[in-house]
Amino acid sequence: MTTDQHGLAMSGASAAAARHYDRAIDELLHFRAEVVAETRAALADSPGFPLGNVLAAYLGLLTTEADDARAARARFGDFHRRLDESSLPPRERAHLAAVRALLRGDFLTCGALLGEITVEHPRDALALIVGHQVDFFTGDARSLRDRIGGALTAWHPDDPHYGHVLGMYAFGLEESGHYDRSEETGLRAVELDPRDVWGIHAVAHTYEMRGRFGDGLRYLDARVPDWSTGTFFNVHTWWHYCLYALETGDVPRVLAIYDAVMAGGRTSLELLDASALLWRLHLEGSEQPARWEALADAWPPRVAEPFYAFNDMHAVMAYVGAGRLGEAERLIASREAYVAEPRPGVTNAAMTLRVGLPVCRAIVAFGRGEHRSVVELLYPIRHRVNEFGGSHAQRDAVQRTLLESALRAGARDVARTLASERIGVRPCSPYNWLKQAAVAEAFGDRAAAAAARERARALAGAA
């Protein structure tokens, strides 16, 4: 029996395999691609290493790529058939149960089982980070916060991964609305490890959610070498950078970053960020036909089968942006057939039915100019859009679509309500004040509209 770097016993691993596993966990906490090579090296040395096989399965299942999940199921099935599970320590059996739940598509059960591991073994870094990602994929803000918060006192400042635990906690705090505490925690995480891209990402979210886009630009500018290369999160952090630039109205800068970093994305996460950025431009009347066309060409293999409703929404954005409404409707029809079959325990089926399909239908309706339908589809679900995952910042694309359609449909009272909500939460956002100006125009109050536009200009200039 060997132990990992955090003092937890592991069965079936040679000393060399244990070293590769520890390095794999370190790479995973840094979101670096080397995690795959280190995991493979651990299994090459000790093919029957239970936690090595568990880690490999988690890696395949958390990319939100159907092909990766299929390969992970096959590999894990081969391993599990040869395993005498009864001989394993309880913690490892618990991880196996969590993996099996994830293999069945049951994110919620997987997250709950990982939570049980964390209660008994708060220094199990694998249970923490995988559980944290499961909470992200299911939009569970409270668990994003408390799963990590409940383990935090078992970690100490001299632990090499203490900063990464703080970085995860910072993101959970942000998604739960504790923005000041999140910023403080995230800054401490990055101080401990400047290459902690998840901690940097958490701080970026706090600036986004408070409309402090000038601070966000300055923070990311000061750390470009730490977050812009070598991780799975490069493109996503550039996406955050572009959100700040959009608030200043600097569309040329946004498009330059898009062309340099986002165009030609290969993973679902990269394509998702590209769709989300172009859709924000689309909502404001900035059409990008060539960019949309290339992006729409990239999506079909990623959504050929149902796997994650949040990805489906972004594929539909690309199809609508490219004017390929027929492809968007075919994707929706395939998801309607998917949810028509009973799929007990499959989290994505519930996500698709309750949120994914209404949102996708609304995006198509927006593309058709049927803005009253967009309002009818999105307004009833606007407070539970989190159920299909993502962050507040990512899901804001849905809220912006609803607000824009309310304005275009002449639903003045709905638009006034939505704009008022946004200004109350983020009074420093030029976008919010521009929408308040549009609402005032709709009500015929030109003086209020002019004042709101001037407020937007002043805020943008202050950045």
Phi, psi and omega in degrees: 000126177256173175235151177274179185294346180256012173087013182261137181290145178225136178263156170074013182243130170290171177300320180293317179298320179298321178296318177296321179298314179301318179293324178298317178297319177298315179296321179297316179295336175267000181058039180258147183296340181297347177302325182293313181296319180293323177294316178297322180295320178298318182283332175295323179282321182224083186302331181267012182296109187302309183290333173297317178291324176298313179300316179300320179293314178303317182300319180288331186271340186261007175280348188060025176254123183299321180295319178296320180296320180296316179295321179296320178299316182295314181295315182292324178298318177299317179295314188292328179294335181267359191263138168265090187297331183295341182274356186273154173296155183304320181298319181289323176296324179294320176297320178299319178296321179295318178297317181298321177298317180294322177299328178281355183086013182262084181296323185293316177294319177303312180299321180293318179295320177295326176297322178295321176299316184295324179300316182275331183227074185294348178262014175280095185297326180294315178298323181292309187286324178291317177300320179299317178292323176298318177298323178295315182293336180258002176067031183266089186296320182297318180288327174305323179280306193279334175302316181280318180302324180290339180261349195298321184288349175278352179254153185230153184304337179271359174291136182298336181250015177302318180299323180290326175295319175298321179298318176296317180297321179301319179293319177298320177298316180298313182294340178267001175091008179267071194291318180295315179295323178296314180300314179301315182291318180295319178297322177294320178301315182288329174298321180288326178214099183300343180263014178281090186292332178289324175294316175302316179299319179297316179297318178302320178297322181296323178290321178299313186288341178255007179070020181268061188289330175295317176297323179296316178299315182294321180296313180290323178301322184288347186232021183311314181298335184280334187236352192267352181218154167083008180225168174292346190255008182305305185296319183296322179290325173298325177300315176300319178302317180294326177299319177297315182296324177299322180297328178280351182083014184272072182295319177303320178296318180299315181291327177296318177293319179304311183293326183280329192239321190264325180299138181083018177301148185244335181260165178300320180298318180292318178295322179300313179298319180297315178299315183297324180288311180296328181293323177298321176294319180300318180299331181264011175086010178268099185274139182228067190302317182293318179294318178297319183299313179297320181292318179297327177295332185277341189281325190309314180293337181281338182236026180297333176223155181293134175214314182213114187300329180297323176293320180304316180303316184286330173295317179297321175305315182296316180297316180292317179300327179275000182076016182261065186295330178298319178294321178298317181292325177293322177296317179298317179298322179294325179285329175295320176294324180298312183281348179289338178269138178298129179223069183300132177083356179272108187300319183296328179297315178294319177301314183297316183293313189277328185230312187303310182294313177302320180292315180297319177297322180294322179296318176296318178299321176299315179299331179272356183077017181266073192285331175298321178295322178301314180298317181295328180280319189267327185300318181293338184251007190297335181265003176229021177297337179301341185296343177252023168090188183083183180255171175302318181297318180292317183288349179298339175300323178292315181295323178292323177297316178299313181296316181297318179291325176299319177295314184288333180276353183076019177277075192297318184293321177295314180298317179299318180298313183295316180294321179296319177301316184294316181295324179299324182274320184229075182289351180268005185268117175303320179305314182299321180287328175295322177289325175297323176297318179296322177296314179300320176300319180298329179270002178080015181262086185292326180295316179294323179295316179296320179295320179293319178295321178294322177298318178298317180297319181295318180294319179295320180293329182292341180285000000 
